[in-house]
């Protein structure tokens, strides 16, 4: 585990211990050009605080927008795919 991943996991632990709802996201697969490898992690909480990285920032921003809009499950795993379409790749500024 890389040091940054340990920091993310510790942040999740601390938020949960404090009773702060949070989400943990993990890169589970990549294809083509990808800024971060499989296993990269990112966490954020309901107050908009975040730690870690899944991409160059565009995927993280999109996830946080989905969270703020209530478009992410609160108590279940969800999979999101990024960069599937040319339109989405352009919208998010993905490589």
DABELFEN-V361048 format. One record per residue. N is the residue number from 1. SS is DSSP state (H for helix, E for strand, C for the rest). PSI is psi in whole degrees, 0 to 359 (NA if undefined). OMEGA is omega in radians with two decimals (NA if undefined). Layout:
N:SS:PSI:OMEGA + N:SS:PSI:OMEGA
This chain:
1:C:133:3.11 + 2:C:158:-3.11 + 3:H:319:-3.13 + 4:H:325:3.11 + 5:H:320:3.10 + 6:H:320:3.12 + 7:H:318:3.13 + 8:H:312:-3.13 + 9:H:319:3.10 + 10:H:323:3.11 + 11:H:316:3.09 + 12:H:312:3.12 + 13:H:313:-3.11 + 14:H:316:3.12 + 15:H:316:-3.14 + 16:H:321:3.10 + 17:H:329:3.13 + 18:C:358:-3.13 + 19:C:18:-3.14 + 20:C:119:3.10 + 21:C:140:3.13 + 22:E:167:3.14 + 23:E:146:3.07 + 24:E:125:3.13 + 25:E:144:-3.11 + 26:E:138:3.01 + 27:C:116:-3.10 + 28:C:343:3.10 + 29:C:152:3.06 + 30:C:163:3.04 + 31:C:150:-3.10 + 32:C:214:3.14 + 33:C:128:-3.12 + 34:C:128:-3.11 + 35:C:336:-3.11 + 36:C:145:-3.09 + 37:C:166:3.02 + 38:C:137:-3.13 + 39:C:348:3.10 + 40:C:142:-3.07 + 41:E:156:-3.11 + 42:E:140:3.05 + 43:E:151:3.03 + 44:E:160:-3.13 + 45:E:181:-3.08 + 46:C:347:3.12 + 47:C:5:3.10 + 48:C:7:3.08 + 49:C:145:-3.08 + 50:E:153:3.10 + 51:E:142:3.08 + 52:E:186:-3.07 + 53:C:138:3.05 + 54:C:337:-3.08 + 55:C:204:3.08 + 56:C:8:3.13 + 57:C:333:-3.06 + 58:H:320:3.12 + 59:H:318:3.11 + 60:H:315:3.12 + 61:H:318:3.14 + 62:H:317:3.10 + 63:H:317:-3.13 + 64:H:325:3.06 + 65:H:318:3.10 + 66:H:319:3.11 + 67:H:313:-3.13 + 68:H:328:-3.13 + 69:C:1:3.14 + 70:C:26:-3.09 + 71:C:13:3.14 + 72:C:136:-3.14 + 73:C:140:-3.13 + 74:C:329:-3.02 + 75:C:24:-3.14 + 76:C:155:3.09 + 77:C:144:3.09 + 78:C:148:3.08 + 79:C:133:3.04 + 80:C:138:3.10 + 81:C:132:-3.13 + 82:C:147:3.07 + 83:C:20:-3.13 + 84:C:315:-3.13 + 85:C:157:3.10 + 86:H:322:3.13 + 87:H:315:3.14 + 88:H:319:3.11 + 89:H:317:3.12 + 90:H:316:-3.12 + 91:H:319:-3.09 + 92:H:351:-3.12 + 93:C:33:3.14 + 94:C:155:3.12 + 95:C:NA:NA
